[in-house]
Amino acid sequence: MANTSSRTLRLLSLLQHHRYWPGGELAERLGVSPRTLRRDIDRLRELGYPVEATRGVDGGYQLAAGAALPPLLIDDDEAVALTVGLRHAAGSAVSGVAEASVRALAKVTQVMPARLRRRAEALRTMTVPLEWVAGPRPNVDAEMLTTVALACRDTERLRFAYTSATGEGTDRHVEPHRLVSLGRRWYLVAYDLVRHDWRSFRVDRLSAPAVTGARFRPRELPAPDAAEFVRSRLDRGSRPHTVEALVDAPAVVVRARVGQWATVDEVDDNRCRVHLTTHALSWALLALGVAGADFHVVGPPELRDEVADWAARFTRAGLPDA
């Protein structure tokens, strides 16, 4: 369906910007057979576009003179598919493709019905593309993408459920900034109102996004743009975390309990400093928990977030059943 819809759009664009097309030349331009061209012409007519045909050896096609073109009749998923496809093509390294895609996207949105045009425009203007990368292709719901894009455009606070890479579920309340398209994945860059910091969220891990009706004044992003923010987070995530914590227990006790995982240095008779390197912050929390004493996280900041998430989960686990 996506290929057919894209070809139909291209056919419509050609008919709009060239007075008359010989059938053979038009089929060759589209890369289809004359029979397929006739079917595409019939589909345009079914959608309400007045296409005239001239029979014979030199026969061809043209739009009826002076005809007012109706809006493009496509559904929500097709509108998102076209917008995403053309938006990605706008970042193409192939000569001429980027400029043509930008022009095509502007034309396509202009002939969409008003409701779809609003959604497609939000998705187009609120998305920042990054270079293509290999990897799995997670499924992202089209309705979810447009909901998030509209919240970004309208500066409206957003709530959603989020599942982390470790499978932990949390409820988030954010001020959405931009969507970033990174190859096969989509990220939402937003200010987290609970953690009081900027975050990037994998959109395929979001569920039930809902606008709150509360508008906000956009904050200054701590990066040149949303794409650079996501890139820096991904680069940081690919490196191991260096964890440092102060533990309220003698070094000899802590060393006996976590020494195989960390370096333990004495601060005084009753406190020690723990250092460890890990790719998973959850392992750092397990080690500090095994120490069996109060501790204070010196760094990194992400570990403090992990502590808060664990604390909330353990608190809920200790509550009596309702």
N, C-alpha and C positions, 0 to 999 in steps of 0.2 A: 504493500500500500504506500509506503514512504517513497519508493522509487517512482511509482506511478504518479503520486501527487507532485513530486518535484519536477517530473517531466512535463506534467500538465501546466505547472506554473511557468516553466521555461517556454512552452508552446504559446501560452497566453502573452508572455512578455515579447516574444518575437512578433506575434500578430499585432501587438499594440504599437510597436516601433518600426514596422516596415509595412508600407501600404499593401503590397501584394507579394505572395510567395508562391512560386511554382511548386507543385506537389513534390517532385523529385528532390528539389533543392532543400525544401523544408524538412523532408524525411531524412536526408543526408545530414543536415545541420543537427537534428535531434538524435541521430544515430539509431534510427528505427526503420522498419520496413514500411512501404506504403500502406499495407493493411493495418499495421499498428497505428500509423498516423491517422488513418480514417477513424479508428476506434477512439483515439484521443480527441479528435475533432468532435465526434459524437458526444463524448463525455463533457466537453465544454458547452455544447448546445444544451445538454441535459441540465447543466448548472445555470443556464440562462444567458450564455454569451452568444450573440448573434454572428455566427461564422458563416460566410457565404462561400460556396464552392463553384468553380468553373470546370466543367468536364472537358474531355478531349486530351490530345497529346500534350498540349501546352497548358493543361488545366492546373489550377492552383487554389489557394485559399486566401481570404481576407475578412477582416471584421467589417460588418455593415457600416456604411458611412454615417457619421453623426449619431451612432447608437450610444446610449448611456450604459456603461458597464455596471452590472450589479455587483454587490460584494462577493468576495471569494467565499464559496460555501465549503468550509472544512470544519471538522469537529475540534474539541479541545486538544486531544492527543496529537492530531495532525498539526495544529498550530504550534504546539511546543516542539514537535519533531522538526518542523521547518525552521523555526527560530534557532534551535540548538544547532541544526545541521549547517545553516548558513553562517551562524556565529562562529562555529569552529572553522569553516572554510575561510572566514575573514582573516584568520591567522595563518593561512597557508603560505608556505614558502615558494609555491609555484607561481611563476611570473604571471601577473594579470588576474589571478584567481581571487586574491584578497580584495582588490578594488571592486571587481565585478560582484563579489558576494555581498559587500557592503551596500552597493547600489540595489542589488536584488532584494536584500532584506528590507530596505527602506520601501521598495515598491510593494513587496508582499504585504507588509503590515498596513499599508494604506488601503488595500482592497479587502482587508479582513472586516468582518462585522465589528461594531464598536466594542462589544464585550470582549471578544478575543483579541482585538487590537490592543486594549488596555493591558491584558495579561502578557501578550507577546512583547510589547514595548517595555514592560517592567522587567521581564526576563532578559531582554536584549541589553538594556541600559545598566542593569544591576549585576551583570556577569563580567568577570575579568578572566580572560583565558590565560593559561600557562602552557608551556610546551608539552607535547605528548610524551607520556611515559608508558612503558609496558607494565602489565599487571592484570589481576583479575578484573572482571567487569561486574561490579555490584549493581543491583537493580535500584533505580531511583524513580519514585513515582512522579509522573508529570504534574499531577495536582499539587503535590508537596512542593515541587520546584517553583511553581507559579505563586503559591501561597507565600513562600519565603521571599521570593523576589518582590512581590507587592509590599510586603512588610518593610523590606529594605527601602524601596522607593518612597513609601508613604511615611517613613520614620515612625513606625508604630511598633511598640514593644510586643515581643513574641514569647509564648510559652510552648514547650515541647518536652517529650520524654526522650532521653538519650541513653544509648547503650555503649559503654566504652569498649575498647579493644579486649579487655579482660572479661567482658560479659556483664559488668556491673551496670545496673540501671539507675538513673537519677532523673529528677525533674529540673528543668532549666528555665530560667526567666532572663531574657536577654534583650539588648538593644541591637537589632540586626544592622549590619553595615553593608556588606557585599557578598555575592556568591562568587566563588572562584572555580573555574572549570580546569581541572588538571588531568588531561588525557581522558581516562575512563572514570575518573572520580570527580565528585562535586564537594566543595567545602563551603560552609557558611562562616564568615568572619563576623564576630559579634562581641559586644561588651557584656560580660556575665555580671548580672546585678547581684547575685548571691556571693560570688567569689571576688567581686570588685576588681576584675582584670579582663583584659582582652583574651579571647579564646577563638580557636578554629574548630569547627565541628564537621565530621563527615556526614553529609546529608543522607546517605543510605542508612545511617544509624539513628536518624531522627524518626520519631513517630508522633502522630497526632499534633502537628504544629497548629497553633491557634493564636490569632492576634488578640490583644487585650483591649484595644480601643484607646490605650494611653499613648499619646505622642511624646516624643523626646527630642531634645536638642542634640544633634550629632556631636560626638566627642572626637578629639583628635586621635587618629590611629597612630600607634608608635612604630610606624614603618612608612616608607615612601608610598606604598599602595597596598591593596589587599593581597595581590599576588605575591609580593615580596614578603608579606607577613606570613602567608601560608608556607612559602618556600623556606623561610628561616625556621619555622616550627618543625617542618619535616626534616630539615638538616640536623636540627638539635635532637630530634627524636631518634635519628639513626646512630647517634653517638651514645656511649654509656653515660649514666648519671654518676657524678661524684657526690656521695652523700656524707654529710658531717652532722653529728648530733652530740649534745652534752647529756650524759646519763648520770642521774643522782644515785650512784652506787660506786663502791671501790673498784678500781681497775682490775684487781685480781679476781673479783667475783664475775665481772662482766666478761673478762677475757676467757674465763673457764666456760662460759655459756655461749659466747658468740665468736670466740677467737678464730675458729676455723673459717669464718666468713668475712671477718673485718679486722682492722688494725685498731687496737685499744691503747690509748695513751693516758697516763695518770695526770689529772689536774690538781687534785689534793687528796686527802685521805678518804673523802666521801664522794668524790666526783671523778669522772673520766671523760675523755673525748673519743668518739668512735668514728672511724673513717671506713667507707667501703665503696666499691665501684660495682654498678649493676645496670643492666639494660631494663630491668623491671623494678619499678619503685615498690611494688608490693612485696618483693623479697626483702628490701631494706626494712620495711615495716615489720615483717615477720622476725627479722633478726633483732630489731630493737625491742619488739614485744617479748622475745625470749629472755632479754636481759632482766626482766622482772622488776623494773624500777621506773620511776618517772623520768622522762627525757624531754629535751628541748631541741627542735630541729633548727640547725644553723643554715643548712641549704641542702638541695636547691629549693626554690619556692614551690615547685611542683609537688614536692614531698609534703609540704604543708597542706595542699589541696587533698592529697591522698589521705592524710591523717584525718582531715575533716570528713571525708566521705566514709572512711572506715568507722569513725566515731558515731556518725549518724546511723550507719547500718547496725552496729552493735547495740546502740541504744534502742533501736526499734526491736531488735531480737530479744532484748530483755524485758520488753513490755508484756503484761499479761494479755492473753487472747481476749478479744472483744466478745 
